[in-house]
Amino acid sequence: MIEKRFKSLDEQIKILEYKGLVIKDERYAKDILLRENYFFLNGYRHLFIISEDDRRYIEGTTFEELYSMFLFDRKLRNILFKNLLVIENNLKSITSYQLSKKYGYKEKDYLREKNFTTDPERRRQVRDLISKMKRQIRINGREHSATLHYANNYGYIPLWILVKVLSFGIVCEMYSILKPEDQKAISDVYHIDSTTLMTYLPILANYRNLCAHEDILYDNRTQKYIDDTIFHRVLDIEKKDGEYIYGKNDLYALIIIMKDMLRKDEFTNMIIEIEHIVDELSHNLHTIRVDKVLDKMGFPPNWNDIKNIERSYINEEVE
């Protein structure tokens, strides 16, 4: 096994220059490398190299271009993350409302096994999830003012309060083991079917965690694929071998999911914000076109037209 040894900022600069990256201001580059980490910045090099066989930078590529791509991805993460948190809060609120209305507001009522799926093959998962939720009550219930207030003053924590301390992953898992009629009651709020929501949730959780941990976002691909949607058809997304080439397990698939789950104004504002940072990146790129970045993201050429597709139009198409 080859050992990776520590490299000073001067050595990092020399490596980048050896690979063909133009560094106009060495002091500036060193400051960025120190603050942002060579390894993470270098993760964006693939857009700027000649090929996977010839891993030198395209002639004329500057350090500023590489850093612009790094900053673009950070801004994109921030935009998507704040909207993913909106979806997370909405899902928690809707789920807690539907279940509390039907099963009660005390743990002894809403955490009963009989409230979940009766599928015998999933009984263990139901028990495990109930245990996780009870553990969250024990561990985190005393760390948040709202849960602590209910525990101290009422002796129980309602589900609409408990969801505050539950991870998005746990709430997504809880949805997957609800009774079909309860799944439907929740998915109906979004005007989508429960099977579709079941597909969406793990993808949302994956991107939520990716954004929270500052991982590279723009070219991420998920293991799960979303089904073909009306958006694929209305946008006339290109197909290859009968399959849409964009919006299936890429970042645009997430955009499609968020179109279904955010309010119209929230989604429109999100797209406008993304348009702004795409224009900013386009201005900062010189050796490659921004279209190359959008393609890696899984964004079709008319990607932002999705904000103009009205749900009333979709309903007409379905009918």
SULHU-V184276 format. One line per field, one symbol per residue. ss: DSSP state (@ for helix, = for strand, . for the rest). psi: psi as a letter, one per 20 degrees, with the letter a starting at -180 (. if undefined). A space follows every 50 residues. Layout:
BEGIN
ss->???
psi->???
END
This chain:
BEGIN
ss->........@@@@@@@@@@...=...@@@@@@@@@@@.@@@@@..@@@.=. ......=....=@@@@@@@@@@@@@@@@@@@@@@@@@@@@@@@@@@@@@@ @@@...@@@@..@@@=...@@@@@@@@@@@@@@@@@@@@@....@@@@@@ @@@.....@@@@.....@@@@@@@@@.=.@@@@@@@@@@....@@@@@@@ @@@@@@@@@@@@.................@@@@@....==..==...... @@@@@@@@@@@..@@@@@@@@@@@@@@@@@@@@@.....@@@@@@@@... ..@@@@@@..@@@@@@@@.
psi->ppporpprhghgghgghhjjppohnhgggggghghiogghhiijhhhjqg rhgnkqqppipqhhgghhgghghghgggghghhhhgggggggggghgghg hhirjqhigikqhiiaqjohijgghgggghgghhhhgggihiiphghhgg ghhijroqhighhhipqhgghghghijrqhhhgghghhhikrrhgghhhg ghgghghghgghjkrpghjqpqhqqqrprhhgghilpqqpkjqpiqkgka hhhgggghhhiqqghggghghggggghgggghhiqhirqhhhghghijpr hkhiihiioqhhgghhgg.
END
